[in-house]
């Protein structure tokens, strides 16, 4: 992930992020949310990540991923 990538409680939420990550953090999503435009992105990745409160489920906009970091399961 890029520096300052935010893990959000839900796609497009105005709530504070659950966590922010430093550059180089690896995030392996559980699934892809593909739907309406939310917070500037139509595609969100859902998955578990360590936050200050423990391990929490959240969402990261797919727009923060570089072209070589995206992996799709078949």
N, C-alpha and C positions, 0 to 999 in steps of 0.2 A: 504494500500500500504506500501511497505517497504520504509525506509528512502532514500531520494534522487531519488525516481521514477520520471521520466521525462515525461511530456506531450509534444508530438511532433506535429509539424504542419502537417506531413504526415508520413505514415509508412516508415521507413528506410531513412528519410531525413538527410542530413548533416547540415541542418540549425540549429541554436541554438534552444533549447527547449523553449516552451512557458512558462513553469513553472516546478518547482521541488517541490515535496511534502514531508512532514515529515512523519515519521512512524505513522501508525494508521489512516491515511487519508482514508476516504471511497470514492470510485469512482464507480458510477453506470453507466455502459456503455449503449449507445443506440443501438449499434449493434456490431457484430463481423466481422472482415475482415479476410478471410481465403484465402490465396493465396501463391504466390511465396515467397521465402526467402528474407526478408528485415531486415537489421540491426540485424541479428542473430535470428530472429523469423519468423515463418510462420503465426502466428495468432496475430492479433492486435485488441484492443478494441477501438471503436470510441465513444466519448461522450463529453459533455460539462463540463467545469471546470472553477473555478475562477482563474484568473491570475492577474498580476500587471496591465494589460491593461483593465481588466473587465472580462466578461464571454466569453470564447472562445471555439471553437470546436477543439479537437485534438485527438491524438492517444496514447495509452499506450500498450507496448508489453505485451502479455498475460503471458510471462515467468516470470514477476515480481509478479504474484499472487501466493499465497500459496494454498495448496490443499483444505483448508477449507473455503477460501474466494471467490471461484469461484461459481457464481450462473448462471444457464442457464434457460432462459424463455422457456416455452413449448407452 
